Amino acid sequence: MDKAKGKAKEAAGAITGDEEKKTEGRAEQRKAEAQEQATQKEQTRRAEKEAKEAEKDRDRQERRDKGLLGGVSDSLSGRDRR
């Protein structure tokens, strides 16, 4: 939205010959782009954090599963049941 507003200001400045308005419009566009990039970086950071947590949870569950089955032997044959 801010990007469109900046473009409109820049266009209005170009039509009227108002260099200050054009400059202001460009500045608003750059600000909007910077905000979009910051938002994208934050979303990426959150997704990476969630992925790491999911991986940790999976690893924990695998260790639990191995712990429950590990060391159990077949009582009749004496063989490990792994």
Biopython code that builds the backbone (N, CA, C, O; Angstrom):
import numpy as np
from Bio.PDB.StructureBuilder import StructureBuilder

atoms = [
    (1, "MET", "N", (0.825, -1.187, 0.000)),
    (1, "MET", "CA", (0.000, 0.000, 0.000)),
    (1, "MET", "C", (0.872, 1.253, 0.000)),
    (1, "MET", "O", (0.652, 2.172, -0.789)),
    (2, "ASP", "N", (1.872, 1.282, 0.900)),
    (2, "ASP", "CA", (2.751, 2.441, 0.950)),
    (2, "ASP", "C", (3.555, 2.597, -0.334)),
    (2, "ASP", "O", (3.862, 3.710, -0.762)),
    (3, "LYS", "N", (3.889, 1.464, -0.937)),
    (3, "LYS", "CA", (4.641, 1.498, -2.189)),
    (3, "LYS", "C", (3.797, 2.173, -3.279)),
    (3, "LYS", "O", (4.304, 3.002, -4.034)),
    (4, "ALA", "N", (2.529, 1.819, -3.354)),
    (4, "ALA", "CA", (1.629, 2.411, -4.345)),
    (4, "ALA", "C", (1.446, 3.906, -4.079)),
    (4, "ALA", "O", (1.386, 4.712, -5.008)),
    (5, "LYS", "N", (1.360, 4.256, -2.815)),
    (5, "LYS", "CA", (1.215, 5.658, -2.434)),
    (5, "LYS", "C", (2.446, 6.449, -2.883)),
    (5, "LYS", "O", (2.332, 7.566, -3.388)),
    (6, "GLY", "N", (3.622, 5.848, -2.687)),
    (6, "GLY", "CA", (4.862, 6.502, -3.105)),
    (6, "GLY", "C", (4.927, 6.673, -4.615)),
    (6, "GLY", "O", (5.363, 7.711, -5.112)),
    (7, "LYS", "N", (4.488, 5.640, -5.348)),
    (7, "LYS", "CA", (4.480, 5.733, -6.810)),
    (7, "LYS", "C", (3.535, 6.832, -7.277)),
    (7, "LYS", "O", (3.843, 7.576, -8.209)),
    (8, "ALA", "N", (2.387, 6.927, -6.622)),
    (8, "ALA", "CA", (1.410, 7.960, -6.988)),
    (8, "ALA", "C", (1.995, 9.346, -6.738)),
    (8, "ALA", "O", (1.823, 10.251, -7.555)),
    (9, "LYS", "N", (2.687, 9.516, -5.607)),
    (9, "LYS", "CA", (3.304, 10.808, -5.309)),
    (9, "LYS", "C", (4.381, 11.144, -6.332)),
    (9, "LYS", "O", (4.487, 12.278, -6.802)),
    (10, "GLU", "N", (5.173, 10.137, -6.664)),
    (10, "GLU", "CA", (6.227, 10.360, -7.643)),
    (10, "GLU", "C", (5.627, 10.765, -8.992)),
    (10, "GLU", "O", (6.119, 11.688, -9.642)),
    (11, "ALA", "N", (4.570, 10.076, -9.407)),
    (11, "ALA", "CA", (3.913, 10.390, -10.675)),
    (11, "ALA", "C", (3.301, 11.791, -10.646)),
    (11, "ALA", "O", (3.410, 12.544, -11.614)),
    (12, "ALA", "N", (2.666, 12.128, -9.543)),
    (12, "ALA", "CA", (2.067, 13.460, -9.416)),
    (12, "ALA", "C", (3.148, 14.533, -9.493)),
    (12, "ALA", "O", (2.968, 15.572, -10.127)),
    (13, "GLY", "N", (4.271, 14.263, -8.840)),
    (13, "GLY", "CA", (5.380, 15.216, -8.901)),
    (13, "GLY", "C", (5.924, 15.351, -10.304)),
    (13, "GLY", "O", (6.291, 16.448, -10.725)),
    (14, "ALA", "N", (5.981, 14.247, -11.035)),
    (14, "ALA", "CA", (6.481, 14.288, -12.412)),
    (14, "ALA", "C", (5.537, 15.085, -13.309)),
    (14, "ALA", "O", (5.977, 15.854, -14.163)),
    (15, "ILE", "N", (4.244, 14.892, -13.108)),
    (15, "ILE", "CA", (3.253, 15.594, -13.937)),
    (15, "ILE", "C", (3.283, 17.098, -13.666)),
    (15, "ILE", "O", (3.217, 17.911, -14.588)),
    (16, "THR", "N", (3.383, 17.447, -12.384)),
    (16, "THR", "CA", (3.343, 18.867, -12.015)),
    (16, "THR", "C", (4.713, 19.526, -12.057)),
    (16, "THR", "O", (4.826, 20.747, -11.941)),
    (17, "GLY", "N", (5.745, 18.722, -12.222)),
    (17, "GLY", "CA", (7.095, 19.282, -12.232)),
    (17, "GLY", "C", (7.626, 19.563, -10.842)),
    (17, "GLY", "O", (8.600, 20.300, -10.687)),
    (18, "ASP", "N", (7.002, 18.986, -9.834)),
    (18, "ASP", "CA", (7.401, 19.200, -8.426)),
    (18, "ASP", "C", (8.466, 18.163, -8.054)),
    (18, "ASP", "O", (8.135, 17.025, -7.719)),
    (19, "GLU", "N", (9.735, 18.554, -8.114)),
    (19, "GLU", "CA", (10.844, 17.644, -7.820)),
    (19, "GLU", "C", (10.799, 17.144, -6.375)),
    (19, "GLU", "O", (11.147, 15.996, -6.098)),
    (20, "GLU", "N", (10.377, 17.998, -5.474)),
    (20, "GLU", "CA", (10.298, 17.607, -4.053)),
    (20, "GLU", "C", (9.280, 16.476, -3.864)),
    (20, "GLU", "O", (9.525, 15.531, -3.115)),
    (21, "LYS", "N", (8.156, 16.581, -4.541)),
    (21, "LYS", "CA", (7.105, 15.548, -4.466)),
    (21, "LYS", "C", (7.615, 14.232, -5.067)),
    (21, "LYS", "O", (7.367, 13.159, -4.516)),
    (22, "LYS", "N", (8.328, 14.318, -6.196)),
    (22, "LYS", "CA", (8.902, 13.126, -6.810)),
    (22, "LYS", "C", (9.882, 12.445, -5.859)),
    (22, "LYS", "O", (9.859, 11.225, -5.691)),
    (23, "THR", "N", (10.740, 13.249, -5.242)),
    (23, "THR", "CA", (11.733, 12.714, -4.306)),
    (23, "THR", "C", (11.052, 12.074, -3.109)),
    (23, "THR", "O", (11.455, 11.005, -2.652)),
    (24, "GLU", "N", (10.031, 12.727, -2.612)),
    (24, "GLU", "CA", (9.271, 12.186, -1.469)),
    (24, "GLU", "C", (8.620, 10.852, -1.843)),
    (24, "GLU", "O", (8.618, 9.915, -1.044)),
    (25, "GLY", "N", (8.074, 10.769, -3.043)),
    (25, "GLY", "CA", (7.454, 9.533, -3.515)),
    (25, "GLY", "C", (8.462, 8.400, -3.614)),
    (25, "GLY", "O", (8.167, 7.271, -3.220)),
    (26, "ARG", "N", (9.642, 8.688, -4.134)),
    (26, "ARG", "CA", (10.687, 7.666, -4.226)),
    (26, "ARG", "C", (11.113, 7.193, -2.832)),
    (26, "ARG", "O", (11.333, 6.003, -2.607)),
    (27, "ALA", "N", (11.225, 8.145, -1.906)),
    (27, "ALA", "CA", (11.615, 7.797, -0.530)),
    (27, "ALA", "C", (10.576, 6.882, 0.109)),
    (27, "ALA", "O", (10.929, 5.928, 0.802)),
    (28, "GLU", "N", (9.305, 7.168, -0.122)),
    (28, "GLU", "CA", (8.249, 6.313, 0.420)),
    (28, "GLU", "C", (8.316, 4.908, -0.173)),
    (28, "GLU", "O", (8.078, 3.925, 0.528)),
    (29, "GLN", "N", (8.638, 4.814, -1.456)),
    (29, "GLN", "CA", (8.768, 3.504, -2.098)),
    (29, "GLN", "C", (9.929, 2.719, -1.488)),
    (29, "GLN", "O", (9.799, 1.525, -1.218)),
    (30, "ARG", "N", (11.063, 3.388, -1.271)),
    (30, "ARG", "CA", (12.221, 2.711, -0.673)),
    (30, "ARG", "C", (11.901, 2.251, 0.755)),
    (30, "ARG", "O", (12.296, 1.162, 1.172)),
    (31, "LYS", "N", (11.190, 3.087, 1.481)),
    (31, "LYS", "CA", (10.807, 2.728, 2.857)),
    (31, "LYS", "C", (9.900, 1.493, 2.845)),
    (31, "LYS", "O", (10.075, 0.582, 3.654)),
    (32, "ALA", "N", (8.944, 1.468, 1.934)),
    (32, "ALA", "CA", (8.024, 0.332, 1.833)),
    (32, "ALA", "C", (8.786, -0.941, 1.469)),
    (32, "ALA", "O", (8.507, -2.012, 2.009)),
    (33, "GLU", "N", (9.752, -0.824, 0.548)),
    (33, "GLU", "CA", (10.553, -1.987, 0.163)),
    (33, "GLU", "C", (11.373, -2.505, 1.345)),
    (33, "GLU", "O", (11.484, -3.715, 1.547)),
    (34, "ALA", "N", (11.942, -1.590, 2.118)),
    (34, "ALA", "CA", (12.732, -1.987, 3.285)),
    (34, "ALA", "C", (11.856, -2.700, 4.316)),
    (34, "ALA", "O", (12.280, -3.683, 4.925)),
    (35, "GLN", "N", (10.641, -2.202, 4.506)),
    (35, "GLN", "CA", (9.721, -2.852, 5.439)),
    (35, "GLN", "C", (9.342, -4.250, 4.951)),
    (35, "GLN", "O", (9.256, -5.183, 5.749)),
    (36, "GLU", "N", (9.117, -4.395, 3.655)),
    (36, "GLU", "CA", (8.787, -5.704, 3.084)),
    (36, "GLU", "C", (9.942, -6.686, 3.296)),
    (36, "GLU", "O", (9.725, -7.845, 3.646)),
    (37, "GLN", "N", (11.166, -6.211, 3.082)),
    (37, "GLN", "CA", (12.336, -7.071, 3.268)),
    (37, "GLN", "C", (12.487, -7.483, 4.728)),
    (37, "GLN", "O", (12.800, -8.636, 5.023)),
    (38, "ALA", "N", (12.265, -6.540, 5.637)),
    (38, "ALA", "CA", (12.370, -6.847, 7.071)),
    (38, "ALA", "C", (11.320, -7.883, 7.474)),
    (38, "ALA", "O", (11.604, -8.796, 8.250)),
    (39, "THR", "N", (10.126, -7.737, 6.951)),
    (39, "THR", "CA", (9.057, -8.689, 7.248)),
    (39, "THR", "C", (9.418, -10.069, 6.712)),
    (39, "THR", "O", (9.214, -11.074, 7.392)),
    (40, "GLN", "N", (9.954, -10.118, 5.497)),
    (40, "GLN", "CA", (10.338, -11.396, 4.896)),
    (40, "GLN", "C", (11.448, -12.059, 5.705)),
    (40, "GLN", "O", (11.409, -13.268, 5.932)),
    (41, "LYS", "N", (12.433, -11.283, 6.140)),
    (41, "LYS", "CA", (13.527, -11.842, 6.940)),
    (41, "LYS", "C", (13.002, -12.410, 8.248)),
    (41, "LYS", "O", (13.440, -13.472, 8.688)),
    (42, "GLU", "N", (12.065, -11.706, 8.869)),
    (42, "GLU", "CA", (11.487, -12.178, 10.131)),
    (42, "GLU", "C", (10.716, -13.482, 9.910)),
    (42, "GLU", "O", (10.807, -14.402, 10.722)),
    (43, "GLN", "N", (9.965, -13.561, 8.824)),
    (43, "GLN", "CA", (9.225, -14.785, 8.528)),
    (43, "GLN", "C", (10.180, -15.947, 8.271)),
    (43, "GLN", "O", (9.921, -17.073, 8.696)),
    (44, "THR", "N", (11.267, -15.678, 7.586)),
    (44, "THR", "CA", (12.265, -16.711, 7.326)),
    (44, "THR", "C", (12.903, -17.168, 8.632)),
    (44, "THR", "O", (13.081, -18.366, 8.852)),
    (45, "ARG", "N", (13.245, -16.222, 9.493)),
    (45, "ARG", "CA", (13.852, -16.562, 10.788)),
    (45, "ARG", "C", (12.911, -17.435, 11.611)),
    (45, "ARG", "O", (13.342, -18.416, 12.216)),
    (46, "ARG", "N", (11.643, -17.086, 11.637)),
    (46, "ARG", "CA", (10.656, -17.876, 12.393)),
    (46, "ARG", "C", (10.522, -19.285, 11.821)),
    (46, "ARG", "O", (10.459, -20.259, 12.572)),
    (47, "ALA", "N", (10.478, -19.392, 10.498)),
    (47, "ALA", "CA", (10.346, -20.701, 9.855)),
    (47, "ALA", "C", (11.562, -21.569, 10.156)),
    (47, "ALA", "O", (11.423, -22.766, 10.407)),
    (48, "GLU", "N", (12.754, -20.972, 10.132)),
    (48, "GLU", "CA", (13.969, -21.728, 10.451)),
    (48, "GLU", "C", (13.953, -22.201, 11.903)),
    (48, "GLU", "O", (14.355, -23.325, 12.205)),
    (49, "LYS", "N", (13.486, -21.337, 12.788)),
    (49, "LYS", "CA", (13.402, -21.699, 14.207)),
    (49, "LYS", "C", (12.419, -22.858, 14.403)),
    (49, "LYS", "O", (12.706, -23.802, 15.139)),
    (50, "GLU", "N", (11.271, -22.782, 13.749)),
    (50, "GLU", "CA", (10.274, -23.850, 13.852)),
    (50, "GLU", "C", (10.814, -25.163, 13.296)),
    (50, "GLU", "O", (10.552, -26.230, 13.851)),
    (51, "ALA", "N", (11.562, -25.085, 12.210)),
    (51, "ALA", "CA", (12.139, -26.288, 11.610)),
    (51, "ALA", "C", (13.155, -26.927, 12.558)),
    (51, "ALA", "O", (13.198, -28.150, 12.694)),
    (52, "LYS", "N", (13.966, -26.104, 13.209)),
    (52, "LYS", "CA", (14.943, -26.634, 14.173)),
    (52, "LYS", "C", (14.239, -27.300, 15.346)),
    (52, "LYS", "O", (14.658, -28.364, 15.801)),
    (53, "GLU", "N", (13.176, -26.682, 15.833)),
    (53, "GLU", "CA", (12.417, -27.261, 16.939)),
    (53, "GLU", "C", (11.797, -28.594, 16.533)),
    (53, "GLU", "O", (11.816, -29.555, 17.303)),
    (54, "ALA", "N", (11.251, -28.648, 15.325)),
    (54, "ALA", "CA", (10.649, -29.893, 14.839)),
    (54, "ALA", "C", (11.709, -30.991, 14.728)),
    (54, "ALA", "O", (11.449, -32.150, 15.051)),
    (55, "GLU", "N", (12.893, -30.618, 14.272)),
    (55, "GLU", "CA", (13.981, -31.585, 14.164)),
    (55, "GLU", "C", (14.405, -32.088, 15.544)),
    (55, "GLU", "O", (14.648, -33.280, 15.729)),
    (56, "LYS", "N", (14.492, -31.172, 16.509)),
    (56, "LYS", "CA", (14.834, -31.572, 17.880)),
    (56, "LYS", "C", (13.785, -32.522, 18.448)),
    (56, "LYS", "O", (14.119, -33.524, 19.079)),
    (57, "ASP", "N", (12.512, -32.198, 18.217)),
    (57, "ASP", "CA", (11.423, -33.052, 18.699)),
    (57, "ASP", "C", (11.503, -34.443, 18.077)),
    (57, "ASP", "O", (11.319, -35.454, 18.755)),
    (58, "ARG", "N", (11.783, -34.475, 16.763)),
    (58, "ARG", "CA", (11.905, -35.759, 16.079)),
    (58, "ARG", "C", (13.059, -36.577, 16.655)),
    (58, "ARG", "O", (12.925, -37.777, 16.897)),
    (59, "ASP", "N", (14.194, -35.908, 16.872)),
    (59, "ASP", "CA", (15.354, -36.604, 17.434)),
    (59, "ASP", "C", (15.060, -37.123, 18.843)),
    (59, "ASP", "O", (15.439, -38.241, 19.194)),
    (60, "ARG", "N", (14.380, -36.298, 19.643)),
    (60, "ARG", "CA", (14.008, -36.733, 20.998)),
    (60, "ARG", "C", (13.105, -37.961, 20.950)),
    (60, "ARG", "O", (13.285, -38.907, 21.717)),
    (61, "GLN", "N", (12.141, -37.933, 20.047)),
    (61, "GLN", "CA", (11.223, -39.052, 19.927)),
    (61, "GLN", "C", (11.951, -40.309, 19.472)),
    (61, "GLN", "O", (11.675, -41.402, 19.967)),
    (62, "GLU", "N", (12.877, -40.159, 18.534)),
    (62, "GLU", "CA", (13.660, -41.316, 18.090)),
    (62, "GLU", "C", (14.459, -41.908, 19.248)),
    (62, "GLU", "O", (14.531, -43.127, 19.399)),
    (63, "ARG", "N", (15.060, -41.043, 20.062)),
    (63, "ARG", "CA", (15.822, -41.548, 21.217)),
    (63, "ARG", "C", (14.904, -42.254, 22.207)),
    (63, "ARG", "O", (15.274, -43.282, 22.774)),
    (64, "ARG", "N", (13.711, -41.708, 22.415)),
    (64, "ARG", "CA", (12.747, -42.358, 23.315)),
    (64, "ARG", "C", (12.349, -43.723, 22.774)),
    (64, "ARG", "O", (12.301, -44.711, 23.507)),
    (65, "ASP", "N", (12.063, -43.758, 21.474)),
    (65, "ASP", "CA", (11.656, -45.026, 20.859)),
    (65, "ASP", "C", (12.760, -46.070, 20.980)),
    (65, "ASP", "O", (12.480, -47.232, 21.274)),
    (66, "LYS", "N", (13.986, -45.678, 20.761)),
    (66, "LYS", "CA", (15.105, -46.616, 20.889)),
    (66, "LYS", "C", (15.279, -47.038, 22.339)),
    (66, "LYS", "O", (15.603, -48.192, 22.621)),
    (67, "GLY", "N", (15.066, -46.110, 23.249)),
    (67, "GLY", "CA", (15.198, -46.418, 24.670)),
    (67, "GLY", "C", (14.176, -47.436, 25.124)),
    (67, "GLY", "O", (14.478, -48.273, 25.975)),
    (68, "LEU", "N", (12.980, -47.386, 24.580)),
    (68, "LEU", "CA", (11.936, -48.324, 24.963)),
    (68, "LEU", "C", (12.218, -49.716, 24.421)),
    (68, "LEU", "O", (11.887, -50.712, 25.065)),
    (69, "LEU", "N", (12.827, -49.795, 23.243)),
    (69, "LEU", "CA", (13.082, -51.085, 22.620)),
    (69, "LEU", "C", (14.506, -51.578, 22.851)),
    (69, "LEU", "O", (14.764, -52.780, 22.791)),
    (70, "GLY", "N", (15.407, -50.681, 23.108)),
    (70, "GLY", "CA", (16.811, -51.039, 23.249)),
    (70, "GLY", "C", (17.054, -51.951, 24.444)),
    (70, "GLY", "O", (16.490, -51.744, 25.519)),
    (71, "GLY", "N", (17.890, -52.953, 24.249)),
    (71, "GLY", "CA", (18.264, -53.845, 25.347)),
    (71, "GLY", "C", (17.256, -54.924, 25.653)),
    (71, "GLY", "O", (17.490, -55.717, 26.565)),
    (72, "VAL", "N", (16.157, -54.999, 24.948)),
    (72, "VAL", "CA", (15.143, -56.027, 25.195)),
    (72, "VAL", "C", (15.543, -57.273, 24.417)),
    (72, "VAL", "O", (15.863, -57.203, 23.231)),
    (73, "SER", "N", (15.521, -58.390, 25.088)),
    (73, "SER", "CA", (15.876, -59.632, 24.390)),
    (73, "SER", "C", (14.704, -60.595, 24.453)),
    (73, "SER", "O", (13.839, -60.494, 25.323)),
    (74, "ASP", "N", (14.693, -61.520, 23.524)),
    (74, "ASP", "CA", (13.673, -62.555, 23.480)),
    (74, "ASP", "C", (14.002, -63.536, 24.606)),
    (74, "ASP", "O", (15.065, -64.156, 24.593)),
    (75, "SER", "N", (13.121, -63.677, 25.556)),
    (75, "SER", "CA", (13.425, -64.462, 26.733)),
    (75, "SER", "C", (13.607, -65.969, 26.424)),
    (75, "SER", "O", (14.282, -66.677, 27.172)),
    (76, "LEU", "N", (13.019, -66.435, 25.350)),
    (76, "LEU", "CA", (13.164, -67.857, 25.019)),
    (76, "LEU", "C", (14.470, -68.141, 24.309)),
    (76, "LEU", "O", (15.115, -69.149, 24.596)),
    (77, "SER", "N", (14.877, -67.285, 23.392)),
    (77, "SER", "CA", (16.079, -67.586, 22.634)),
    (77, "SER", "C", (17.304, -66.875, 23.180)),
    (77, "SER", "O", (18.432, -67.280, 22.902)),
    (78, "GLY", "N", (17.090, -65.805, 23.964)),
    (78, "GLY", "CA", (18.201, -65.027, 24.471)),
    (78, "GLY", "C", (18.763, -64.062, 23.451)),
    (78, "GLY", "O", (19.775, -63.406, 23.699)),
    (79, "ARG", "N", (18.105, -63.973, 22.294)),
    (79, "ARG", "CA", (18.570, -63.068, 21.246)),
    (79, "ARG", "C", (17.966, -61.696, 21.458)),
    (79, "ARG", "O", (16.888, -61.543, 22.032)),
    (80, "ASP", "N", (18.700, -60.703, 20.975)),
    (80, "ASP", "CA", (18.164, -59.349, 20.984)),
    (80, "ASP", "C", (17.021, -59.254, 19.992)),
    (80, "ASP", "O", (17.048, -59.893, 18.940)),
    (81, "ARG", "N", (16.016, -58.454, 20.328)),
    (81, "ARG", "CA", (14.853, -58.297, 19.436)),
    (81, "ARG", "C", (14.949, -56.979, 18.656)),
    (81, "ARG", "O", (13.917, -56.362, 18.397)),
    (82, "ARG", "N", (16.085, -56.552, 18.295)),
    (82, "ARG", "CA", (16.227, -55.291, 17.558)),
    (82, "ARG", "C", (16.121, -55.492, 16.102)),
    (82, "ARG", "O", (16.219, -54.532, 15.338)),
]
sb = StructureBuilder()
sb.init_structure("model")
sb.init_model(0)
sb.init_chain("A")
sb.init_seg("    ")
for serial, (resi, resn, name, xyz) in enumerate(atoms, 1):
    if name == "N":
        sb.init_residue(resn, " ", resi, " ")
    sb.init_atom(name, np.array(xyz, "f"), 0.0, 1.0, " ", f" {name:<3s}", serial, name[0])
structure = sb.get_structure()
